[in-house]
């Protein structure tokens, strides 16, 4: 005697229906933008990454409708588009906040306080990793190294840097974001929403007044390698073996090119903390 799947408690389910299309007016607008993006590449499928940013700028995450659109305009299958969209963490697969707040919890940031910042922000906001506050303003996540170790611990908001954070300054930062108060990154362009950021990453110019000129650069410690390549090496620092008395040496004055990290020369906390203005940045053009 055989039993049916329903009797065994197994649900075969229904196949997923095709993704709905964008409304005609939205699709027409996106197609105009897509043509500009595709024209930049000799092979149209190379435009897939910026096109995914484009559809992400429409709804704040990459939807099945957005992936269907990318497949249609590039002549790909939805499976090919899905494989790319699910590979990169920069593409959100579910609704997220206006501000993506990422706390670096990689090794150096973690030991310098990144883990403590992340834990306190989870409690302060009442969300877990990858979750969004009830007001839809902030999505919190831990992120991997952002190559800003000399300013550890680092918090990023929509990919803009907030350096040398503390749990207190990070909490003020997210409170300002939720309240709509102006927030200024330590370096880089003025902050904008995640949708606006996605459109810029799709390759369209940032047309906000002063955004391009704002710029910003790495700090002195980040540029040591460049200075060494230019022959601007600092005097060698002699490290004596343990137990050996220092030899008579001339006094050592740190050179401007000598590496000063957050371990031996902490920078001020970020501009999000009014009591501690942002630390120094590199000279223009470096």
C-alpha positions, 0 to 999 in steps of 0.5 A: 500500500502506498501513501500520497505525498500529502499523507506523508506530510510532504509539501511539493509546493507550487513553482515560483511565478515569473517576476512581475515587470516594472510599470511602463513608465518606470521601465521606460526610464530605466531603459534610457539609463540602461542604454547609457550604461551598456554603451560604455562596454564593448560586450553588453554583458559586462554592464551587468554589475552597474545595471544591478546598481541601477535597479537597486537604486530604484527600490533600495534592493535587487528584486526579482523584477530588477533581475528580470529587467537586467536579463531582458536588456542584456539578453541573459537568463535570469539564472545568470543574473541571479548568480551574479546578484547573489555572489556580491554582498553589495547587492541587497536581496531584501528591503533595507534602510536608507542608511547602511551602517557597517561596522568593521569587525575585521582583526584590527578594527575588532581589537581596537573596539569594533566588536564593542561598537557593533554589540552596543549598536545592536542593543541601542537600535534593537536589531541584529546583523543585517536587520533594519530599524522599524522606521526604515532608516538604518540597516546594521551589519558587520563588514570586512576590512575597509583598508582604513586600518590606520583609523581603526575602528571604522564605521561606514555609512553607505560606503562613506568613512567615519573613522576612529569611532567609539561606542558613544560616537557611533550611537550619536551617529545612528541617532542623527541619521534616524532623526534626519540631522546633518551627518558629515563623513570623516572624508569623502563626499557628503552623505546621501541615501542608499538609493542615491549611492546605488545610482552613483555606483551605476555610473551616473554623476553625483550632481549635488552641489559641492559633492565632487569637490568634497573629495577626501583622501587617505591619512598619512599612515595610509600613504607611507608606501607611496612615499617610500616608492617616491624615495621619501623614506624615513630614517630606519628605526633600530629595534634592539633585541630583548635584554640588550642595552641600547647603543649610543645613538642620536636622538630620533625625531619622527619624520613626516613620512614615518608610519604613525598608526592608531596604536602609537599615535591615535587620531581624533575621533570622527567629525560625527563627534562634535567634541573631537573633530576629524583627524588630519587628511593627506595633502591635495593630490596625494 
